[in-house]
Amino acid sequence: MIEHSYQIDPRPADLGGGWRLRLLEGGEEVGGGVFPLSGYATAENAEEAARYAYEDALAEASAWLASRDED
């Protein structure tokens, strides 16, 4: 059975901050995406913006894992 997992890593501020999602199948990256802060951030809510972006990355990872369970 092939193991499915994910990794969410912080992105550098000069790339927009936020998070990078890596979808892993058998230890190899098979997809993913980036979730920058720019869609959420203002000077007053940087922590909240980071949380929203992380939650979006986590939701994407969870949906992908659920779809792998159906196979």
C-alpha positions as CSV (number, residue, x, y, z in Angstrom):
1,M,0.0,0.0,0.0
2,I,1.3,3.4,-0.9
3,E,1.6,5.9,1.9
4,H,0.0,9.3,1.4
5,S,1.0,12.4,3.4
6,Y,1.5,16.1,3.2
7,Q,3.9,18.7,4.4
8,I,3.1,22.4,5.0
9,D,6.2,24.6,5.2
10,P,6.4,28.4,5.8
11,R,7.3,30.5,2.7
12,P,9.9,33.3,2.9
13,A,8.4,36.8,3.3
14,D,10.1,38.0,0.0
15,L,7.9,35.4,-1.8
16,G,4.7,36.7,-0.2
17,G,4.9,34.7,3.1
18,G,2.3,32.2,3.9
19,W,2.7,28.5,3.3
20,R,3.8,25.9,0.8
21,L,1.9,22.6,0.6
22,R,3.5,19.5,-0.6
23,L,1.4,16.4,-1.3
24,L,3.4,13.2,-1.0
25,E,2.8,9.8,-2.3
26,G,5.2,7.1,-1.3
27,G,7.6,9.9,-0.2
28,E,7.6,11.6,-3.6
29,E,6.0,15.0,-4.2
30,V,3.0,14.6,-6.5
31,G,1.3,18.0,-6.1
32,G,0.7,20.9,-3.8
33,G,0.4,24.6,-3.9
34,V,1.3,27.9,-2.3
35,F,-0.9,29.8,0.1
36,P,0.5,33.4,0.3
37,L,-0.7,35.9,2.8
38,S,-1.4,38.6,0.3
39,G,-5.1,37.6,-0.1
40,Y,-5.7,38.1,3.6
41,A,-3.1,40.4,5.1
42,T,-3.2,43.9,6.3
43,A,-0.8,45.6,8.7
44,E,-3.2,45.0,11.6
45,N,-3.9,41.3,11.1
46,A,-0.7,39.5,10.1
47,E,-1.1,36.7,12.6
48,E,-4.7,36.1,11.5
49,A,-3.7,36.2,7.9
50,A,-1.1,33.5,8.5
51,R,-3.7,31.4,10.3
52,Y,-6.2,31.7,7.4
53,A,-3.6,30.8,4.8
54,Y,-2.5,27.8,6.9
55,E,-6.1,26.6,7.3
56,D,-6.6,26.8,3.6
57,A,-3.5,24.7,3.0
58,L,-4.6,22.2,5.6
59,A,-8.1,22.0,4.1
60,E,-6.5,21.3,0.6
61,A,-4.3,18.6,2.1
62,S,-7.2,17.0,4.0
63,A,-9.3,16.9,0.9
64,W,-6.5,15.3,-1.1
65,L,-5.9,12.7,1.7
66,A,-9.6,11.9,1.7
67,S,-9.6,11.4,-2.0
68,R,-6.7,9.0,-1.8
69,D,-8.6,6.9,0.8
70,E,-11.3,6.3,-1.8
71,D,-8.9,4.7,-4.2
